[in-house]
Amino acid sequence: MARRLKPPPAVVLGQSGEAAGMATMVAELVRANLADSPGRCRIARRARGSVVLLADDRSLGVTVTFGDEQVVVDASPAADAPVLAGPWLTMATVCAGARSPLAAVARRELHVVARRPFRALLAAGYVLKVPRSIGAGADRR
């Protein structure tokens, strides 16, 4: 008997994210990645907590919050969440899906300010990872 797959968690913009370009980019990337991968859906469903994606040279950031069968992307950075930070250009390529956040951290293009809970940061790194369906020009290393 085939297992029925659950639909992907809902991805919604928080109240302060509706007019923010970075929040919209991140929400669209998360939606596409969750639709593309049952594994990412499982991680997003199980993850709890928030992570901030911060373009620290421009003080622009978004908070991605996992929980209750949904992922909320908000334009206001949460003060108590772990932070994935780096220059705007690098963060923009990550938020647009053109660069893997895990690869950017490994190459020291982005840095992590670890606050508790750290699990949400790991979940975000996996859920935002560049999908294999992206062409050869994508940064998947």
Backbone hydrogen bonds in HBPLUS format (Angstrom, degrees):
<---DONOR---> <-ACCEPTOR-->    atom                        ^
c    i                          cat <-CA-CA->   ^        H-A-AA   ^      H-
h    n   atom  resd res      DA  || num        DHA   H-A  angle D-A-AA Bond
n    s   type  num  typ     dist DA aas  dist angle  dist       angle   num
A0010-ALA N   A0069-GLU O   3.21 MM  59  6.61 144.0  2.34 151.0 140.9     1
A0071-VAL N   A0010-ALA O   2.71 MM  61  6.18 154.0  1.77 160.9 169.8     2
A0012-VAL N   A0071-VAL O   2.88 MM  59  6.31 158.3  1.93 158.9 166.3     3
A0073-VAL N   A0012-VAL O   2.87 MM  61  6.27 160.7  1.91 160.6 167.2     4
A0014-GLY N   A0073-VAL O   2.74 MM  59  5.66 165.3  1.76 134.0 136.7     5
A0017-GLY N   A0014-GLY O   2.92 MM   3  5.01 150.9  2.00 106.3 115.9     6
A0020-ALA N   A0017-GLY O   3.23 MM   3  5.21 158.2  2.28 104.4 111.0     7
A0024-THR N   A0020-ALA O   3.10 MM   4  6.31 155.8  2.16 147.5 154.4     8
A0025-MET N   A0021-GLY O   2.94 MM   4  6.20 158.4  1.98 151.5 157.2     9
A0026-VAL N   A0022-MET O   3.02 MM   4  6.23 165.1  2.04 151.0 154.5    10
A0027-ALA N   A0023-ALA O   2.94 MM   4  6.09 163.7  1.97 149.0 153.9    11
A0028-GLU N   A0024-THR O   2.98 MM   4  6.15 161.7  2.02 150.2 154.8    12
A0029-LEU N   A0025-MET O   3.00 MM   4  6.21 158.0  2.05 149.1 155.3    13
A0030-VAL N   A0026-VAL O   2.90 MM   4  6.13 165.4  1.93 156.1 159.9    14
A0031-ARG N   A0027-ALA O   2.93 MM   4  6.12 164.6  1.96 150.0 154.5    15
A0032-ALA N   A0028-GLU O   2.98 MM   4  6.16 167.5  2.00 149.8 152.9    16
A0033-ASN N   A0029-LEU O   2.88 MM   4  6.05 164.3  1.91 153.6 158.3    17
A0034-LEU N   A0030-VAL O   2.87 MM   4  5.99 159.4  1.92 153.6 159.0    18
A0035-ALA N   A0031-ARG O   2.96 MM   4  6.14 154.0  2.03 148.2 155.6    19
A0036-ASP N   A0032-ALA O   3.02 MM   4  6.12 136.4  2.22 140.0 151.6    20
A0037-SER N   A0033-ASN O   3.15 MM   4  6.20 125.4  2.47 140.8 152.2    21
A0041-CYS N   A0037-SER O   3.14 MM   4  6.47 151.8  2.22 145.2 153.4    22
A0042-ARG N   A0038-PRO O   3.00 MM   4  6.33 155.6  2.07 149.7 154.9    23
A0043-ILE N   A0039-GLY O   3.13 MM   4  6.43 162.8  2.16 148.1 152.3    24
A0044-ALA N   A0040-ARG O   2.86 MM   4  6.07 165.7  1.89 151.9 156.1    25
A0045-ARG N   A0041-CYS O   2.88 MM   4  6.07 151.4  1.96 150.1 157.7    26
A0046-ARG N   A0042-ARG O   3.07 MM   4  6.25 152.1  2.15 147.2 154.1    27
A0047-ALA N   A0043-ILE O   2.90 MM   4  5.94 145.1  2.02 153.2 162.4    28
A0049-GLY N   A0066-PHE O   3.15 MM  17  5.42 143.7  2.28 153.5 143.7    29
A0066-PHE N   A0049-GLY O   2.78 MM  17  5.42 163.8  1.80 168.3 165.3    30
A0051-VAL N   A0064-VAL O   2.90 MM  13  5.37 140.7  2.06 140.6 153.2    31
A0064-VAL N   A0051-VAL O   2.81 MM  13  5.37 167.6  1.82 162.5 164.8    32
A0052-VAL N   A0082-PRO O   2.85 MM  30  6.20 167.9  1.86 160.6 164.8    33
A0084-LEU N   A0052-VAL O   2.81 MM  32  6.13 165.3  1.83 170.0 174.0    34
A0053-LEU N   A0062-VAL O   2.85 MM   9  5.38 158.7  1.90 155.9 163.1    35
A0062-VAL N   A0053-LEU O   2.95 MM   9  5.38 149.4  2.04 143.8 153.1    36
A0054-LEU N   A0084-LEU O   2.91 MM  30  6.14 167.5  1.92 152.1 155.6    37
A0086-GLY N   A0054-LEU O   3.09 MM  32  6.58 145.3  2.22 161.0 171.5    38
A0055-ALA N   A0060-LEU O   2.65 MM   5  5.13 166.3  1.67 172.5 172.9    39
A0058-ARG N   A0055-ALA O   3.09 MM   3  5.74 158.4  2.14 117.7 124.4    40
A0059-SER N   A0055-ALA O   2.93 MM   4  5.81 112.6  2.40 142.6 160.0    41
A0060-LEU N   A0055-ALA O   3.25 MM   5  5.13 159.8  2.29 136.9 137.4    42
A0056-ASP N   A0086-GLY O   2.93 MM  30  5.57 127.9  2.21 135.6 145.3    43
A0063-THR N   A0074-ASP O   2.75 MM  11  5.18 159.1  1.79 151.9 159.4    44
A0074-ASP N   A0063-THR O   2.88 MM  11  5.18 164.3  1.90 150.9 156.2    45
A0065-THR N   A0072-VAL O   2.81 MM   7  5.09 163.9  1.84 151.0 156.7    46
A0072-VAL N   A0065-THR O   2.91 MM   7  5.09 159.7  1.95 147.2 151.3    47
A0067-GLY N   A0070-GLN O   3.12 MM   3  5.66 146.7  2.23 166.7 174.1    48
A0070-GLN N   A0067-GLY O   3.02 MM   3  5.66 147.7  2.13 118.1 127.3    49
A0083-VAL N   A0113-VAL O   2.92 MM  30  4.98 166.0  1.94 140.5 145.0    50
A0113-VAL N   A0083-VAL O   2.82 MM  30  4.98 163.3  1.85 146.8 152.2    51
A0085-ALA N   A0111-HIS O   2.82 MM  26  5.36 169.4  1.83 164.5 165.6    52
A0111-HIS N   A0085-ALA O   2.72 MM  26  5.36 160.6  1.76 156.5 163.2    53
A0091-MET N   A0087-PRO O   2.90 MM   4  6.14 170.7  1.91 162.4 165.6    54
A0092-ALA N   A0088-TRP O   2.71 MM   4  5.84 153.9  1.77 155.1 162.4    55
A0093-THR N   A0089-LEU O   3.15 MM   4  6.38 153.1  2.22 141.8 147.9    56
A0094-VAL N   A0090-THR O   3.04 MM   4  6.36 150.8  2.12 147.4 155.9    57
A0095-CYS N   A0091-MET O   2.83 MM   4  6.02 166.1  1.85 153.4 157.1    58
A0096-ALA N   A0092-ALA O   2.95 MM   4  6.01 133.8  2.17 139.4 150.7    59
A0098-ALA N   A0093-THR O   2.84 MM   5  5.06 135.4  2.04 161.9 164.9    60
A0099-ARG N   A0093-THR O   3.18 MM   6  5.50 125.1  2.50 126.0 119.6    61
A0097-GLY N   A0094-VAL O   3.07 MM   3  5.22 157.1  2.12 105.4 112.6    62
A0104-ALA N   A0100-SER O   2.98 MM   4  6.23 157.7  2.03 150.8 157.3    63
A0105-VAL N   A0101-PRO O   3.00 MM   4  6.21 149.4  2.10 144.0 151.2    64
A0106-ALA N   A0102-LEU O   2.99 MM   4  6.20 161.2  2.03 145.0 150.6    65
A0107-ARG N   A0103-ALA O   2.95 MM   4  6.15 145.1  2.07 145.6 154.6    66
A0109-GLU N   A0104-ALA O   2.80 MM   5  5.05 149.5  1.90 165.3 163.7    67
A0110-LEU N   A0104-ALA O   3.20 MM   6  5.52 145.3  2.33 118.7 116.5    68
A0108-ARG N   A0105-VAL O   2.95 MM   3  4.89 157.9  2.00 105.0 111.3    69
A0121-LEU N   A0118-PHE O   3.03 MM   3  5.35 127.8  2.32 105.3 118.6    70
A0122-LEU N   A0118-PHE O   3.28 MM   4  6.73 153.3  2.35 149.6 156.7    71
A0123-ALA N   A0119-ARG O   2.91 MM   4  6.18 161.2  1.94 153.9 159.3    72
A0124-ALA N   A0120-ALA O   2.88 MM   4  6.04 158.9  1.93 145.5 151.1    73
A0125-GLY N   A0121-LEU O   2.97 MM   4  6.17 156.8  2.03 145.5 152.0    74
A0126-TYR N   A0122-LEU O   3.11 MM   4  6.39 149.5  2.21 145.2 152.5    75
A0127-VAL N   A0123-ALA O   2.83 MM   4  6.03 168.8  1.84 157.8 161.3    76
A0128-LEU N   A0124-ALA O   2.86 MM   4  5.77 156.8  1.91 150.1 155.3    77
A0129-LYS N   A0126-TYR O   3.25 MM   3  5.10 148.4  2.35  95.8 105.1    78
A0134-ILE N   A0131-PRO O   3.11 MM   3  5.82 168.4  2.12 119.1 122.8    79
A0138-ALA N   A0135-GLY O   3.14 MM   3  5.95 169.7  2.16 125.4 127.8    80
